[in-house]
Structures are given as structure tokens and as C-alpha cells.
Amino acid sequence: MRDFLRSITPGIVLNWVRKAKKEKRRQLLKSAQKNGDILTKSAIISDLKALGLQAGDTVLVHASMGNIGFLEEGPKTVVDALLEVVGPAGNLVMPTSPVAKLQYDYMGENPVFDVRNTPSAMGSISEYFRVLPGVERSMHPTEPLSAIGPQAHWLTKDHFGELTPYTQNSPFYRVAELDGKILLLGVTVWVSTSLHVLEDAVPDFTFPIYHDTIFEAHIVDAADQPHTMKTKVHNPVMSNRRKCGGLQSVFDRHGITTHGNVGKAASQVLSAKGKLRVMVEEYCKNGVTMYTPEGIPDWQPLKTPALWPKE
């Protein structure tokens, strides 16, 4: 129902609702600070471990700081806690896309993506993480990810030049190859960008998710050298038909989620490999996608492509 209401609500109303929610969160945080209800790094660490995160994990994080509660040191509290939990053998990964609206509109403005200087539009935690020493950022103009850890370079190095951002060379896919985890911290599956890996992982995906226009992107790398590459963007018509929330019950049914709280934020951890496996299998058997989370009537089962990481 939530996805349906979102699809039929005018953009101006959605923006008003978002602003109202943001102001409400701001007031709640202000009240928490005044009352001394302050979350420390140790408290966040305890909650993350209770969700199943541990040393050596590769973790892809989507987070909303405003939903967590008043943090002792702001985004630093969350990032420091995550780094301590995964430890030096683990990898921490975050989407740091500069796109705050539709990809088609963003690329139509002909932006230059500067790997070092273009900020993340994915929230204050991702932006704080992006500029930390030792963090590497992938060179994709619409869906770059930043990573730190022993496999950070491998996770990010081949994203440049991919015509679509969710291929087998993308960090989204490689997190699954490492049998990593996806942490949704105060956000829902709606914002889990790796849902799109399905669309690049199967041949002849049934919906026209990419716009016919191919954009030439201008990129400045970490050494200030210019590059160009071509990229497709999402079809805005299909973007408005997403019903991502309907996939939550699918993931829960397959047992790949662990639910809990981090601070005051309802959160969950999903197996990245399991999530991709479930999406491919459910698509091939029942036509389940983020556009059709309940499946497609009279769907003819497809032979499952063996494109996800091997068990």
C-alpha cells in the first residue's frame, strides 16, 4: 500500500511530506540532546553486533543518521563503530552517489563527476565516510561507492567504463562475491541500491528499466586526470513504478534477513549473496521484481542464469 500511495502522490506533496518528517526528526534529536539521551560509539557497537555484524565482514551500509537518535559525535560515531566492528580484516562500503533526484535529470545537466570532490547525496554518514583517509571511491558518474579495507581497491577499481552501474564489475556485485552483508540502518529495502543487480544479472530483463539515451560522462579521477565514459540511466517511467517495499516479505520468507535496532532506528542485515540469489530465483520462477513484488500472472518460468556468485 505504501508503494502504491507513493506512486500516485504528486511530487510536490511528497516533497512536503519529506520536509515535515525531516523537521520532526530534527525536533526529536534536539529534545534527546537536551535530555541527555545521547548515543555513544560503544552503544552503537553493541547494537551492530546484536544484528550479527562481526570482525572480518564486508558490509555495504545504507544509513539515515536522523533516524538513529542523537549521536555523541554525529556521523563519526556511526562510522567509527562500524570500523571497529568489522576490524582491519573487514571491508566497509557505502554508496556515495551524487544523484539526489532522477539519474536522467542529473546527467542531462552535464555534471562533471570529480572522484575526490563531488559530494555524496546519500546522507551525512556516507559523506563523512567518503572523505576519510584510505577510502577509495569507484569511478562511476551516477552510482559510485566508497570503500575501505583489504579488498577496497578490488571492490571499486573496475566500475569505470561500465555502461550500466550494477554489472559483475560493480562494487554492488562484488560485495555479494565476498559473501558480504547489507546493513539497512534506519532505512528500508526501498533504498537498497543493490536491488538493481538483478536487472543487469539476467539476460533480456522483462522491463525497459534503462532510458534509450546514452550519456557521455565527464570524470576527474583521484589524480586530477580527466576521463570520459558512456553510461545509461534509469528510465524515469519505470522508476516511478517501483514497489521495492513489497520485496521485504520475500527476503524475510527466504530467511536472509536479521532485524533489530541500532540506537532508535529500526534496522536489518541481509546476506548480499542470499539477496541476489533470491532475487534471481524469484524472477526466473515467478517474475518477481521491484516493479512486480508479488510476481507476474501467467509468468512462464525461465531457466535460472548462473550469474550470481557460487556457493
N, C-alpha and C positions, 0 to 999 in steps of 0.2 A: 504494500500500500504506500509506504514511504517513497519508494522509487517511482510509483505511478504519479503521486502528487507532485513530486519534483519535476516530472516530465511535462506536466500540464500547467505548471505555475509560471507566469511571466517572469522574465529575468529581473525586472525592476523590483518585483515583490521578493524574489529570492535574495537579492542583494540587501533589501531592507531587513529581512529575517536574519541574515548573516551578521549584519551590523548590530542588531538588537542582541543576538546571542553573544557577540564579542563584548559588548558593553556589560552584559550581565556577568560574564566571566571576570571582567576587569573589576567589577564591584565586589564579587566574591573573593577574589585574590586580595584586594585591598582590606577587606574585612578579616581575612585569615592572617594577614601580616599584623594588623592591629591587635588581634587576639593572641598573637604568638604561636599560631598554628603553622609552623614553618617546617618544611620537609628538608632533611639533611641527606647527604650522599649515602650514609650508612642505611637510612630508611629505604632509599631507592634501591640500593644493592640487595637488601633483604627481599623486597618485592620482586625484583627481576629474577633472583634465584628461585623464589617460590613458583614462578612461571616456567621454570625449567632451563633457564639460561645458565651456562657453566663455562669454565675455562676451556679454551681451545675452540669454542664455537665460532662459526661465521654467521653474523647476524645482520640482516637487512632491516633497517629501522624506519618506520613511518611514525611521526610523533606530532602531537599537539600540546605545546607547553601549557597553554591556558587551561587545559582540562586536568592537569596533574595536581595542581594546588600551588601554594606559594613556596617556591624553591629557594633554599638558602643563598645560592649563588646563581640563580637563573639557569640558563641552558647549560652552563658549566657543570652544575650539579648532576644533571642527567648524563651528559657525555662522559664525565669522569667516572660515574657509577658504571656505565656500560663498558668503558675501557678496563676498569678494574675487574669486572665480572668475566669478560672474555679473556683477559690476560694477554701477555706478549705472544702467545701461540695462536690467538684468535684473530679474526678479522671483523672490523666494524665497517658497515657500508650504509650510506644514506643517499636517497635521491636528492639531487641538488639542481633540479630543472629551473631554468629562468622563466618558464612559461606559467603565468598566473591566470591565463584565460585559454581560449581555444588555440591549438597549435597553428591552425590555418591563419587566424588573425595575426598571431605573433610573427610567423615567418613572412607574412605579407607586408610587415613593417620593415623588412630587410635589416634585422638587427645583426650586429657583429657579436659572435659569442667569444668572449675572452675567458679562457680557462681559469686564469688566476683572478680576474677582477669582476667578471659578471656574477652578481649575487644570486643566491638561491631564492626562489619564490616559494619554497616548500616549508617555510616557517623558521623561527629563530633558532631552534635546536640544530637544524640542518645547516644554517648559515654559520653558526658558531663552529660547528664541526668542520665545515668546508675550509676554513682558513687556518686550522691548526697545523703546526709544523709536522711534516711527514705524511700528510694526507695527499693522496693522488686523486685527480678528477678525470673522468673519461671525456674524450673529445667528441661528444655528440651534441649538436646545437639545440635539440629540443628535450632530450632525456638524459643529460649527463648524471652520473653517480660519482660520489666521492668515497674513498676507501682508505683504511689504514690497517696494517698488519702484514704478515709474511707473504700473503698472496695478493696484496693490494694492486701491485703492478699488473699481474696476470688478469685480475678481475677487470681492470679498466683499459688495458692497452689496445685492444682491438675493436673498440666501439667506433672509432673514427672510420668513416667511409662506408658504414653500413646504411643501405638505402632505407631500411626501416630499423627502429631502435631496439627491437626486442628479439633479435636473432640469437643463434647459438654463439655468436661472438660478443653478445652483450653481457654486462655485469648481472642483469636480471637472471639470465640463463645460467651463468657461471656460479652464482650463489647456489642454485639447485645442484649443479655438478659437484660442488663441495659438500653436499648434503647439509646445507645451511638452514638457518631458521629465519622466519619473517616475524618481526615484532611490530604489532599494531598497538602503539602506546597512546591511548586516549583517542583513537580514531577507529573507524570501521573498515571492513573489507572494501568499501567504496573507493578508498584512496590507495589501495594496494596496486601499484602500477604493474607489478609482475603478472597480474591477471592477463595482460596483453600478450604474454609469451605464447599462449595458446594460438593466437592469431597468426604468429609467424612460424609456429612449430608444425602446423598441419598444412598439407597442400590444398589449394583451392578452397580456402575458408569461405563458408557459405554467404557471409555478409560483406558488402563493399565498405570495409572499415577505413580504407585509405582513400583520400581525395585523388582525383586524376592528375592534379597539378604536381609536378616535381620541382621543388625549390632548390636553388643553389645557395648554400650556406657559406658564410664567411667566418672563419675561425682564427683566433690568435692563440697559439699554444703557450705552454708554461715558459718557454724560452723567448717569447715575444715574436715568434715567426708566424707569418700569415699562411693560411691554407684555405682551400675551398673543397666542398663536397656536396653531393646531391642528397636530398632527403625527401621522403614522403611525409605527409602529415595526416592526422586523423580526419575523416570525413565528418564535418560538423553535424550533418543529418543523423549519422549513426551515433555520434557522441551523445546526442540528445535522447537517444533511445536506450541508453544503458540502464540496467536494473541490477547493479552489482550487489546490492544488499540481499537479493534473493539467493546468492551463492553461499551465504553463511550457513544455511541449513544443510547444503550439500557437503561442505567441508566438515561440519560437525558430525554428520551422519557417517562419514568415512573415517572419523577418529583421528584427524590430523591437526586438531586444534587443542590448545590448553588455555582456558580462560581464567582471569584473575584481575587484580587491581594493582596498578603502580601509583602510589600516592592515592589520590582521589579519582584516578582515571580508570575506567573500565578498559581492560587491555586483553590481548591474546597473543599467543605464539603459534605459528603454523610451520609445519615442515615444508621447506621450499620444494624439495623433491616430491614430497607427497602431494602438495598442492598442484604441481604441474602434471603429475601422473593422473590425479583425479580429474583434472580439467580435460586432459586429452581423452581419457577413457569415457567420461560422461558425454563429451562432444561426439565422439565416434559412435557410441551406443545409442544416445538419446537426443542428440542435438542441443545439449545444454551449453549455453554461453552466457556472457554477462548481459546479452540482449534478450536471451530466452532462458532464464534460470530454471524454469520448470520443464524445459525441453521443447521440442517441436513436434506437433501432432503428425502422425504418419511418417515419422522420420525413418529412413532406410539406414540401418547401421552400416558404418564404414569400417574398413579394415584399419585397425589402430596403427598409425605410423610409429615406428620405434625411434622417436627423436628425442625423448627425454633421457636423462642420464640413467645408465644401467644400475640395477640394484647391486 
